[in-house]
């Protein structure tokens, strides 16, 4: 008969394997000490939700790329507010250039 602890270990074992954390030098014992912190550290905090939806979570490398992309988007938002839009002005020769704000 499985105990609650056995079910918990089995659950976290499935998460650990699905997240492929052994390839990131994370031991199962260290993962069990604080699984939520480890998942957050690797950018995989949505792993359980993803697995409950019937999918595998991102690989650690994919999660790192997602984190970098999210950071790049966050960094770009303030830049969008500083963009100056220029209107085209006609100059001699009929060419249109964007010089006037």
MITORTOR-961982 format. One record per atom (N, C-alpha, C, O, CB): residue number from 1; x, y, z; atom name; residue in one letter. Coordinates in steps of 0.2 Angstrom, whole numbers, m for minus. Atoms other than C-alpha are relative to their C-alpha. Glycine has a CB too. Layout:
# residues N
+-----+-------+-------+-------+----+---+
:   k :    px :    py :    pz :  a : r :
+-----+-------+-------+-------+----+---+
: NUM :     X :     Y :     Z : CA : a :
...
+-----+-------+-------+-------+----+---+
# end
This chain:
# residues 101
+-----+-------+-------+-------+----+---+
:   k :    px :    py :    pz :  a : r :
+-----+-------+-------+-------+----+---+
:   1 :     4 :    m6 :     0 :  N : x :
:   1 :     0 :     0 :     0 : CA : x :
:   1 :     4 :     6 :     0 :  C : x :
:   1 :     9 :     7 :     4 :  O : x :
:   1 :    m5 :     0 :     6 : CB : x :
:   2 :    m4 :    m6 :     0 :  N : x :
:   2 :     7 :    17 :    m5 : CA : x :
:   2 :    m2 :     5 :     5 :  C : x :
:   2 :    m8 :     6 :     7 :  O : x :
:   2 :    m1 :     3 :    m7 : CB : x :
:   3 :     2 :    m5 :    m5 :  N : x :
:   3 :     8 :    30 :     8 : CA : x :
:   3 :     0 :     7 :    m3 :  C : x :
:   3 :     2 :     8 :    m9 :  O : x :
:   3 :     5 :     0 :     6 : CB : x :
:   4 :     0 :    m7 :     2 :  N : x :
:   4 :     6 :    49 :     6 : CA : x :
:   4 :     7 :     2 :    m3 :  C : x :
:   4 :     8 :     5 :    m8 :  O : x :
:   4 :    m3 :     5 :     5 : CB : x :
:   5 :    m6 :    m2 :     1 :  N : x :
:   5 :    24 :    51 :     6 : CA : x :
:   5 :     3 :    m3 :    m7 :  C : x :
:   5 :     6 :     0 :   m11 :  O : x :
:   5 :     5 :    m2 :     5 : CB : x :
:   6 :    m1 :     3 :     6 :  N : x :
:   6 :    26 :    38 :    m8 : CA : x :
:   6 :    m3 :     3 :    m6 :  C : x :
:   6 :     0 :     4 :   m11 :  O : x :
:   6 :    m2 :    m8 :     1 : CB : x :
:   7 :     3 :    m4 :     6 :  N : x :
:   7 :    14 :    47 :   m19 : CA : x :
:   7 :     3 :     6 :    m1 :  C : x :
:   7 :     4 :     8 :    m7 :  O : x :
:   7 :    m8 :     1 :     2 : CB : x :
:   8 :    m3 :    m6 :     1 :  N : x :
:   8 :    22 :    63 :   m16 : CA : x :
:   8 :     7 :    m1 :    m3 :  C : x :
:   8 :     9 :     3 :    m8 :  O : x :
:   8 :     1 :     4 :     7 : CB : x :
:   9 :    m6 :     1 :     3 :  N : x :
:   9 :    39 :    56 :   m20 : CA : x :
:   9 :    m1 :    m2 :    m8 :  C : x :
:   9 :     3 :     0 :   m12 :  O : x :
:   9 :     4 :    m6 :     3 : CB : x :
:  10 :     1 :     2 :     7 :  N : x :
:  10 :    32 :    48 :   m36 : CA : x :
:  10 :    m2 :     6 :    m4 :  C : x :
:  10 :     0 :     6 :   m10 :  O : x :
:  10 :    m6 :    m6 :     0 : CB : x :
:  11 :     2 :    m6 :     4 :  N : x :
:  11 :    24 :    64 :   m41 : CA : x :
:  11 :     6 :     4 :    m2 :  C : x :
:  11 :     7 :     6 :    m8 :  O : x :
:  11 :    m6 :     4 :     4 : CB : x :
:  12 :    m6 :    m4 :     1 :  N : x :
:  12 :    40 :    74 :   m39 : CA : x :
:  12 :     5 :    m3 :    m4 :  C : x :
:  12 :     8 :     0 :    m8 :  O : x :
:  12 :     3 :     2 :     7 : CB : x :
:  13 :    m4 :     4 :     4 :  N : x :
:  13 :    49 :    60 :   m47 : CA : x :
:  13 :    m2 :     1 :    m8 :  C : x :
:  13 :     3 :     2 :   m12 :  O : x :
:  13 :     0 :    m7 :     2 : CB : x :
:  14 :     3 :    m1 :     7 :  N : x :
:  14 :    38 :    62 :   m63 : CA : x :
:  14 :     2 :     7 :    m2 :  C : x :
:  14 :     4 :     8 :    m8 :  O : x :
:  14 :    m7 :    m1 :     0 : CB : x :
:  15 :    m2 :    m7 :     2 :  N : x :
:  15 :    41 :    81 :   m63 : CA : x :
:  15 :     7 :     1 :    m1 :  C : x :
:  15 :     9 :     3 :    m6 :  O : x :
:  15 :    m2 :     5 :     6 : CB : x :
:  16 :    m8 :     0 :     0 :  N : x :
:  16 :    60 :    79 :   m60 : CA : x :
:  16 :     2 :    m3 :    m7 :  C : x :
:  16 :     6 :     0 :   m11 :  O : x :
:  16 :     3 :    m4 :     6 : CB : x :
:  17 :    m2 :     3 :     6 :  N : x :
:  17 :    61 :    67 :   m75 : CA : x :
:  17 :    m2 :     4 :    m6 :  C : x :
:  17 :     1 :     5 :   m11 :  O : x :
:  17 :    m3 :    m7 :     0 : CB : x :
:  18 :     2 :    m4 :     5 :  N : x :
:  18 :    50 :    77 :   m86 : CA : x :
:  18 :     3 :     6 :    m2 :  C : x :
:  18 :     4 :     8 :    m7 :  O : x :
:  18 :    m8 :     1 :     1 : CB : x :
:  19 :    m4 :    m7 :     1 :  N : x :
:  19 :    60 :    93 :   m83 : CA : x :
:  19 :     7 :    m2 :    m2 :  C : x :
:  19 :    11 :     3 :    m3 :  O : x :
:  19 :    m1 :     4 :     6 : CB : x :
:  20 :    m7 :     2 :     2 :  N : x :
:  20 :    76 :    83 :   m87 : CA : x :
:  20 :     5 :     4 :     4 :  C : x :
:  20 :    10 :     6 :     2 :  O : x :
:  20 :     1 :     2 :    m7 : CB : x :
:  21 :    m4 :    m4 :    m4 :  N : x :
:  21 :    84 :    91 :   m72 : CA : x :
:  21 :     7 :    m4 :     2 :  C : x :
:  21 :    12 :    m1 :     4 :  O : x :
:  21 :    m3 :     2 :     6 : CB : x :
:  22 :    m6 :     4 :    m1 :  N : x :
:  22 :    97 :    77 :   m70 : CA : x :
:  22 :     5 :     2 :    m5 :  C : x :
:  22 :    11 :     2 :    m3 :  O : x :
:  22 :    m1 :    m8 :    m1 : CB : x :
:  23 :    m4 :    m3 :     5 :  N : x :
:  23 :   105 :    84 :   m86 : CA : x :
:  23 :     3 :     7 :     2 :  C : x :
:  23 :     8 :     9 :    m1 :  O : x :
:  23 :    m3 :     0 :    m6 : CB : x :
:  24 :    m2 :    m6 :    m3 :  N : x :
:  24 :   107 :   100 :   m76 : CA : x :
:  24 :     4 :     0 :     6 :  C : x :
:  24 :     5 :     5 :    10 :  O : x :
:  24 :    m6 :     5 :     1 : CB : x :
:  25 :    m4 :     2 :    m6 :  N : x :
:  25 :   117 :    92 :   m62 : CA : x :
:  25 :    m4 :     2 :     6 :  C : x :
:  25 :    m1 :     3 :    12 :  O : x :
:  25 :     6 :     4 :     0 : CB : x :
:  26 :     5 :    m1 :    m6 :  N : x :
:  26 :   102 :    93 :   m50 : CA : x :
:  26 :    m1 :    m7 :     2 :  C : x :
:  26 :    m4 :   m11 :    m2 :  O : x :
:  26 :    m6 :     4 :    m2 : CB : x :
:  27 :     1 :     7 :    m2 :  N : x :
:  27 :   101 :    77 :   m40 : CA : x :
:  27 :    m8 :     0 :     2 :  C : x :
:  27 :   m11 :     5 :     4 :  O : x :
:  27 :     4 :    m2 :     6 : CB : x :
:  28 :     6 :     1 :    m2 :  N : x :
:  28 :    84 :    70 :   m36 : CA : x :
:  28 :    m1 :     2 :     8 :  C : x :
:  28 :    m6 :     5 :    10 :  O : x :
:  28 :    m3 :    m7 :    m1 : CB : x :
:  29 :     1 :    m2 :    m7 :  N : x :
:  29 :    87 :    72 :   m17 : CA : x :
:  29 :     0 :     7 :     1 :  C : x :
:  29 :    m4 :    10 :     5 :  O : x :
:  29 :     6 :    m3 :     3 : CB : x :
:  30 :     0 :    m7 :    m1 :  N : x :
:  30 :    91 :    90 :   m19 : CA : x :
:  30 :    m6 :     4 :    m3 :  C : x :
:  30 :    m9 :     8 :     0 :  O : x :
:  30 :     7 :     4 :    m3 : CB : x :
:  31 :     6 :    m2 :     3 :  N : x :
:  31 :    76 :    93 :   m30 : CA : x :
:  31 :    m6 :    m1 :     5 :  C : x :
:  31 :   m10 :     4 :     6 :  O : x :
:  31 :    m2 :    m4 :    m6 : CB : x :
:  32 :     5 :     1 :    m5 :  N : x :
:  32 :    65 :    85 :   m16 : CA : x :
:  32 :     0 :     5 :     6 :  C : x :
:  32 :    m5 :     6 :     9 :  O : x :
:  32 :     0 :    m7 :     2 : CB : x :
:  33 :     0 :    m4 :    m6 :  N : x :
:  33 :    71 :    97 :    m3 : CA : x :
:  33 :    m4 :     6 :    m1 :  C : x :
:  33 :    m7 :     9 :     3 :  O : x :
:  33 :     8 :     2 :     1 : CB : x :
:  34 :     4 :    m6 :     2 :  N : x :
:  34 :    63 :   112 :   m12 : CA : x :
:  34 :    m2 :     0 :    m7 :  C : x :
:  34 :     1 :     4 :   m11 :  O : x :
:  34 :     3 :     6 :     3 : CB : x :
:  35 :     2 :     1 :     7 :  N : x :
:  35 :    55 :   107 :   m29 : CA : x :
:  35 :    m2 :     7 :    m3 :  C : x :
:  35 :     0 :     8 :    m9 :  O : x :
:  35 :    m5 :    m5 :    m1 : CB : x :
:  36 :     3 :    m6 :     3 :  N : x :
:  36 :    46 :   124 :   m32 : CA : x :
:  36 :     6 :     5 :    m1 :  C : x :
:  36 :     6 :     8 :    m6 :  O : x :
:  36 :    m5 :     3 :     5 : CB : x :
:  37 :    m5 :    m5 :     1 :  N : x :
:  37 :    62 :   134 :   m29 : CA : x :
:  37 :     5 :    m2 :    m6 :  C : x :
:  37 :     7 :     2 :   m10 :  O : x :
:  37 :     5 :     0 :     6 : CB : x :
:  38 :    m4 :     2 :     5 :  N : x :
:  38 :    72 :   123 :   m41 : CA : x :
:  38 :    m3 :     1 :    m7 :  C : x :
:  38 :     0 :     3 :   m12 :  O : x :
:  38 :     1 :    m8 :     1 : CB : x :
:  39 :     4 :    m1 :     6 :  N : x :
:  39 :    58 :   124 :   m54 : CA : x :
:  39 :     1 :     8 :    m2 :  C : x :
:  39 :     2 :     9 :    m8 :  O : x :
:  39 :    m7 :    m2 :     0 : CB : x :
:  40 :    m1 :    m7 :     1 :  N : x :
:  40 :    59 :   143 :   m52 : CA : x :
:  40 :     7 :     2 :    m3 :  C : x :
:  40 :     7 :     6 :    m7 :  O : x :
:  40 :    m2 :     4 :     6 : CB : x :
:  41 :    m7 :    m2 :     2 :  N : x :
:  41 :    78 :   144 :   m53 : CA : x :
:  41 :     1 :    m2 :    m8 :  C : x :
:  41 :     4 :     2 :   m11 :  O : x :
:  41 :     4 :    m4 :     4 : CB : x :
:  42 :    m1 :     2 :     7 :  N : x :
:  42 :    77 :   135 :   m70 : CA : x :
:  42 :    m5 :     3 :    m5 :  C : x :
:  42 :    m5 :     1 :   m11 :  O : x :
:  42 :     0 :    m8 :    m1 : CB : x :
:  43 :     5 :    m3 :     5 :  N : x :
:  43 :    62 :   145 :   m77 : CA : x :
:  43 :    m5 :    m5 :    m2 :  C : x :
:  43 :    m8 :    m4 :    m7 :  O : x :
:  43 :     3 :     3 :    m6 : CB : x :
:  44 :     5 :     5 :     2 :  N : x :
:  44 :    51 :   130 :   m76 : CA : x :
:  44 :    m6 :     0 :     5 :  C : x :
:  44 :    m9 :    m5 :     6 :  O : x :
:  44 :     3 :    m7 :     0 : CB : x :
:  45 :     5 :     0 :    m5 :  N : x :
:  45 :    38 :   136 :   m63 : CA : x :
:  45 :    m7 :    m2 :    m3 :  C : x :
:  45 :   m11 :    m4 :     1 :  O : x :
:  45 :    m1 :     7 :     2 : CB : x :
:  46 :     6 :     2 :     3 :  N : x :
:  46 :    24 :   131 :   m75 : CA : x :
:  46 :     0 :    m7 :    m2 :  C : x :
:  46 :    m5 :   m10 :    m5 :  O : x :
:  46 :    m2 :     4 :    m7 : CB : x :
:  47 :    m1 :     7 :     2 :  N : x :
:  47 :    30 :   113 :   m77 : CA : x :
:  47 :    m6 :    m4 :     2 :  C : x :
:  47 :    m8 :    m8 :    m2 :  O : x :
:  47 :     6 :    m3 :     3 : CB : x :
:  48 :     6 :     5 :    m3 :  N : x :
:  48 :    16 :   105 :   m66 : CA : x :
:  48 :    m6 :     2 :    m4 :  C : x :
:  48 :   m10 :    m3 :    m6 :  O : x :
:  48 :    m1 :     2 :     7 : CB : x :
:  49 :     5 :    m2 :     4 :  N : x :
:  49 :     3 :   115 :   m75 : CA : x :
:  49 :     0 :    m3 :    m7 :  C : x :
:  49 :    m5 :    m5 :   m10 :  O : x :
:  49 :    m1 :     8 :    m1 : CB : x :
:  50 :    m1 :     3 :     7 :  N : x :
:  50 :    10 :   110 :   m92 : CA : x :
:  50 :    m1 :    m7 :     0 :  C : x :
:  50 :    m5 :   m10 :    m5 :  O : x :
:  50 :     7 :     2 :    m3 : CB : x :
:  51 :     0 :     7 :     0 :  N : x :
:  51 :    11 :    92 :   m87 : CA : x :
:  51 :    m8 :    m2 :     1 :  C : x :
:  51 :   m10 :    m7 :    m2 :  O : x :
:  51 :     4 :    m3 :     6 : CB : x :
:  52 :     7 :     2 :    m2 :  N : x :
:  52 :    m7 :    92 :   m80 : CA : x :
:  52 :    m4 :     1 :    m7 :  C : x :
:  52 :   m10 :    m2 :    m7 :  O : x :
:  52 :    m3 :     5 :     5 : CB : x :
:  53 :     3 :    m1 :     7 :  N : x :
:  53 :   m12 :    98 :   m98 : CA : x :
:  53 :     1 :    m5 :    m5 :  C : x :
:  53 :    m1 :    m5 :   m10 :  O : x :
:  53 :     1 :     7 :    m3 : CB : x :
:  54 :    m1 :     6 :     4 :  N : x :
:  54 :    m5 :    82 :  m105 : CA : x :
:  54 :     6 :     1 :    m5 :  C : x :
:  54 :     8 :    m2 :    m9 :  O : x :
:  54 :    m6 :    m1 :    m4 : CB : x :
:  55 :    m6 :    m1 :     4 :  N : x :
:  55 :    11 :    90 :  m112 : CA : x :
:  55 :     6 :    m1 :     5 :  C : x :
:  55 :     6 :    m1 :    11 :  O : x :
:  55 :     0 :     7 :    m3 : CB : x :
:  56 :    m6 :     0 :    m4 :  N : x :
:  56 :    29 :    89 :  m107 : CA : x :
:  56 :     3 :     7 :     1 :  C : x :
:  56 :     2 :    11 :    m4 :  O : x :
:  56 :     6 :    m4 :    m4 : CB : x :
:  57 :    m2 :    m7 :    m1 :  N : x :
:  57 :    37 :   105 :  m100 : CA : x :
:  57 :     6 :     1 :    m4 :  C : x :
:  57 :     9 :    m3 :    m7 :  O : x :
:  57 :     2 :     1 :     8 : CB : x :
:  58 :    m6 :    m2 :     4 :  N : x :
:  58 :    51 :   114 :  m109 : CA : x :
:  58 :     6 :    m3 :     3 :  C : x :
:  58 :     7 :    m5 :     9 :  O : x :
:  58 :     1 :     8 :     0 : CB : x :
:  59 :    m6 :     3 :    m3 :  N : x :
:  59 :    68 :   107 :  m108 : CA : x :
:  59 :     4 :     6 :     3 :  C : x :
:  59 :     2 :    12 :     2 :  O : x :
:  59 :     4 :    m2 :    m7 : CB : x :
:  60 :    m3 :    m5 :    m4 :  N : x :
:  60 :    80 :   117 :   m97 : CA : x :
:  60 :     3 :     5 :    m5 :  C : x :
:  60 :     2 :    11 :    m4 :  O : x :
:  60 :     6 :    m3 :     4 : CB : x :
:  61 :    m3 :    m5 :     5 :  N : x :
:  61 :    89 :   125 :  m112 : CA : x :
:  61 :    m6 :     4 :    m3 :  C : x :
:  61 :    m5 :    10 :    m4 :  O : x :
:  61 :     3 :    m4 :    m6 : CB : x :
:  62 :     5 :    m4 :     2 :  N : x :
:  62 :    72 :   130 :  m119 : CA : x :
:  62 :    m3 :     5 :     5 :  C : x :
:  62 :    m5 :    11 :     3 :  O : x :
:  62 :    m6 :    m5 :    m3 : CB : x :
:  63 :     2 :    m4 :    m5 :  N : x :
:  63 :    67 :   137 :  m103 : CA : x :
:  63 :     4 :     6 :     1 :  C : x :
:  63 :     2 :    12 :     2 :  O : x :
:  63 :    m1 :    m3 :     7 : CB : x :
:  64 :    m5 :    m6 :    m1 :  N : x :
:  64 :    83 :   148 :  m102 : CA : x :
:  64 :    m1 :     5 :    m6 :  C : x :
:  64 :    m1 :    11 :    m5 :  O : x :
:  64 :     7 :    m3 :     0 : CB : x :
:  65 :     1 :    m4 :     6 :  N : x :
:  65 :    79 :   154 :  m120 : CA : x :
:  65 :    m6 :     4 :     1 :  C : x :
:  65 :    m7 :    10 :     0 :  O : x :
:  65 :    m1 :    m4 :    m6 : CB : x :
:  66 :     6 :    m4 :    m1 :  N : x :
:  66 :    61 :   159 :  m115 : CA : x :
:  66 :     1 :     5 :     5 :  C : x :
:  66 :    m1 :    11 :     4 :  O : x :
:  66 :    m5 :    m5 :     3 : CB : x :
:  67 :    m2 :    m5 :    m5 :  N : x :
:  67 :    68 :   168 :  m100 : CA : x :
:  67 :     3 :     6 :    m3 :  C : x :
:  67 :     2 :    12 :    m1 :  O : x :
:  67 :     4 :    m3 :     6 : CB : x :
:  68 :    m4 :    m5 :     4 :  N : x :
:  68 :    80 :   178 :  m111 : CA : x :
:  68 :    m5 :     4 :    m4 :  C : x :
:  68 :    m4 :    10 :    m5 :  O : x :
:  68 :     6 :    m3 :    m4 : CB : x :
:  69 :     5 :    m3 :     4 :  N : x :
:  69 :    66 :   182 :  m123 : CA : x :
:  69 :    m5 :     4 :     4 :  C : x :
:  69 :    m6 :    10 :     2 :  O : x :
:  69 :    m4 :    m5 :    m4 : CB : x :
:  70 :     5 :    m4 :    m5 :  N : x :
:  70 :    54 :   188 :  m109 : CA : x :
:  70 :     4 :     6 :     2 :  C : x :
:  70 :     1 :    11 :     3 :  O : x :
:  70 :    m2 :    m4 :     5 : CB : x :
:  71 :    m4 :    m6 :    m3 :  N : x :
:  71 :    68 :   199 :  m102 : CA : x :
:  71 :     1 :     5 :    m6 :  C : x :
:  71 :     1 :    11 :    m5 :  O : x :
:  71 :     7 :    m2 :     2 : CB : x :
:  72 :    m1 :    m4 :     6 :  N : x :
:  72 :    72 :   206 :  m120 : CA : x :
:  72 :    m7 :     4 :    m1 :  C : x :
:  72 :    m6 :    10 :    m3 :  O : x :
:  72 :     2 :    m4 :    m6 : CB : x :
:  73 :     7 :    m3 :     1 :  N : x :
:  73 :    53 :   210 :  m122 : CA : x :
:  73 :    m1 :     6 :     6 :  C : x :
:  73 :    m3 :    11 :     5 :  O : x :
:  73 :    m6 :    m4 :     0 : CB : x :
:  74 :     1 :    m4 :    m6 :  N : x :
:  74 :    53 :   218 :  m104 : CA : x :
:  74 :     5 :     6 :    m1 :  C : x :
:  74 :     3 :    12 :     0 :  O : x :
:  74 :     1 :    m3 :     6 : CB : x :
:  75 :    m4 :    m5 :     1 :  N : x :
:  75 :    68 :   228 :  m109 : CA : x :
:  75 :    m2 :     5 :    m5 :  C : x :
:  75 :     0 :    11 :    m5 :  O : x :
:  75 :     7 :    m2 :    m1 : CB : x :
:  76 :     2 :    m4 :     6 :  N : x :
:  76 :    61 :   234 :  m125 : CA : x :
:  76 :    m6 :     5 :     1 :  C : x :
:  76 :    m7 :    10 :    m2 :  O : x :
:  76 :    m2 :    m4 :    m6 : CB : x :
:  77 :     6 :    m4 :    m1 :  N : x :
:  77 :    45 :   241 :  m118 : CA : x :
:  77 :     1 :     7 :     2 :  C : x :
:  77 :    m2 :    12 :    m1 :  O : x :
:  77 :    m4 :    m3 :     6 : CB : x :
:  78 :    m2 :    m7 :    m1 :  N : x :
:  78 :    53 :   257 :  m111 : CA : x :
:  78 :     2 :     3 :    m6 :  C : x :
:  78 :     1 :     9 :    m7 :  O : x :
:  78 :     5 :     0 :     6 : CB : x :
:  79 :    m3 :    m3 :     6 :  N : x :
:  79 :    62 :   260 :  m127 : CA : x :
:  79 :    m6 :     2 :    m5 :  C : x :
:  79 :    m5 :     7 :    m8 :  O : x :
:  79 :     4 :    m5 :    m4 : CB : x :
:  80 :     6 :    m2 :     5 :  N : x :
:  80 :    45 :   260 :  m137 : CA : x :
:  80 :    m3 :     6 :     2 :  C : x :
:  80 :    m5 :    10 :    m2 :  O : x :
:  80 :    m5 :    m6 :     1 : CB : x :
:  81 :     3 :    m6 :    m2 :  N : x :
:  81 :    39 :   274 :  m126 : CA : x :
:  81 :     5 :     6 :    m2 :  C : x :
:  81 :     2 :    12 :    m2 :  O : x :
:  81 :     0 :     0 :     7 : CB : x :
:  82 :    m5 :    m5 :     2 :  N : x :
:  82 :    55 :   284 :  m132 : CA : x :
:  82 :     1 :     1 :    m7 :  C : x :
:  82 :     4 :     5 :    m9 :  O : x :
:  82 :     7 :    m1 :     4 : CB : x :
:  83 :    m1 :     0 :     7 :  N : x :
:  83 :    53 :   281 :  m150 : CA : x :
:  83 :    m3 :     7 :    m3 :  C : x :
:  83 :    m9 :     8 :    m1 :  O : x :
:  83 :    m3 :    m6 :    m4 : CB : x :
:  84 :     2 :    m6 :     3 :  N : x :
:  84 :    51 :   297 :  m160 : CA : x :
:  84 :    m2 :    m1 :    m7 :  C : x :
:  84 :     2 :    m4 :   m11 :  O : x :
:  84 :     5 :     6 :     0 : CB : x :
:  85 :     3 :     1 :     6 :  N : x :
:  85 :    40 :   296 :  m175 : CA : x :
:  85 :     1 :     6 :    m5 :  C : x :
:  85 :    m1 :    12 :    m3 :  O : x :
:  85 :    m7 :    m2 :     0 : CB : x :
:  86 :    m1 :    m6 :     5 :  N : x :
:  86 :    45 :   307 :  m190 : CA : x :
:  86 :    m4 :     0 :    m6 :  C : x :
:  86 :    m6 :    m6 :    m8 :  O : x :
:  86 :     8 :    m1 :    m3 : CB : x :
:  87 :     4 :     0 :     6 :  N : x :
:  87 :    35 :   313 :  m204 : CA : x :
:  87 :     4 :     1 :    m6 :  C : x :
:  87 :     9 :     4 :    m5 :  O : x :
:  87 :    m6 :     6 :     1 : CB : x :
:  88 :    m4 :    m1 :     6 :  N : x :
:  88 :    41 :   313 :  m222 : CA : x :
:  88 :    m1 :     7 :    m2 :  C : x :
:  88 :    m6 :    10 :    m1 :  O : x :
:  88 :    m2 :    m5 :    m5 : CB : x :
:  89 :     1 :    m7 :     3 :  N : x :
:  89 :    45 :   330 :  m229 : CA : x :
:  89 :     3 :    m1 :    m7 :  C : x :
:  89 :     8 :    m4 :    m8 :  O : x :
:  89 :     5 :     5 :     4 : CB : x :
:  90 :    m2 :     0 :     7 :  N : x :
:  90 :    47 :   333 :  m248 : CA : x :
:  90 :     6 :     5 :     0 :  C : x :
:  90 :     6 :    10 :     2 :  O : x :
:  90 :    m6 :     2 :    m4 : CB : x :
:  91 :    m6 :    m4 :     1 :  N : x :
:  91 :    64 :   340 :  m253 : CA : x :
:  91 :     0 :     1 :    m7 :  C : x :
:  91 :    m3 :    m3 :   m11 :  O : x :
:  91 :     6 :    m3 :     4 : CB : x :
:  92 :    m1 :    m1 :     7 :  N : x :
:  92 :    70 :   346 :  m269 : CA : x :
:  92 :     2 :    m7 :    m4 :  C : x :
:  92 :     5 :   m11 :    m1 :  O : x :
:  92 :     6 :     5 :    m2 : CB : x :
:  93 :    m2 :     6 :     4 :  N : x :
:  93 :    71 :   332 :  m282 : CA : x :
:  93 :    m6 :    m5 :     1 :  C : x :
:  93 :    m6 :   m11 :    m2 :  O : x :
:  93 :     6 :    m3 :     2 : CB : x :
:  94 :     6 :     4 :    m1 :  N : x :
:  94 :    54 :   324 :  m275 : CA : x :
:  94 :     2 :    m6 :     4 :  C : x :
:  94 :    m3 :   m10 :     5 :  O : x :
:  94 :    m2 :    m2 :    m6 : CB : x :
:  95 :    m1 :     5 :    m5 :  N : x :
:  95 :    63 :   312 :  m263 : CA : x :
:  95 :    m3 :     1 :     7 :  C : x :
:  95 :    m4 :     7 :     9 :  O : x :
:  95 :     7 :    m2 :     0 : CB : x :
:  96 :     3 :    m1 :    m6 :  N : x :
:  96 :    54 :   309 :  m247 : CA : x :
:  96 :     5 :    m3 :     6 :  C : x :
:  96 :     8 :    m8 :     5 :  O : x :
:  96 :    m6 :    m4 :     1 : CB : x :
:  97 :    m4 :     3 :    m5 :  N : x :
:  97 :    65 :   308 :  m231 : CA : x :
:  97 :    m3 :     2 :     7 :  C : x :
:  97 :    m7 :     7 :     7 :  O : x :
:  97 :     7 :     4 :    m1 : CB : x :
:  98 :     3 :    m1 :    m6 :  N : x :
:  98 :    60 :   307 :  m213 : CA : x :
:  98 :     5 :     5 :     5 :  C : x :
:  98 :     9 :     2 :     8 :  O : x :
:  98 :    m1 :    m6 :     4 : CB : x :
:  99 :    m4 :    m5 :    m5 :  N : x :
:  99 :    68 :   323 :  m204 : CA : x :
:  99 :    m4 :     4 :     5 :  C : x :
:  99 :    m1 :     6 :    10 :  O : x :
:  99 :     4 :     4 :    m5 : CB : x :
: 100 :     4 :    m4 :    m5 :  N : x :
: 100 :    54 :   332 :  m196 : CA : x :
: 100 :    m4 :    m4 :     5 :  C : x :
: 100 :    m7 :    m9 :     3 :  O : x :
: 100 :    m5 :     5 :    m4 : CB : x :
: 101 :     4 :     3 :    m5 :  N : x :
: 101 :    47 :   327 :  m180 : CA : x :
: 101 :    m7 :     2 :     1 :  C : x :
: 101 :   m11 :     0 :     5 :  O : x :
: 101 :     3 :     0 :     7 : CB : x :
+-----+-------+-------+-------+----+---+
# end
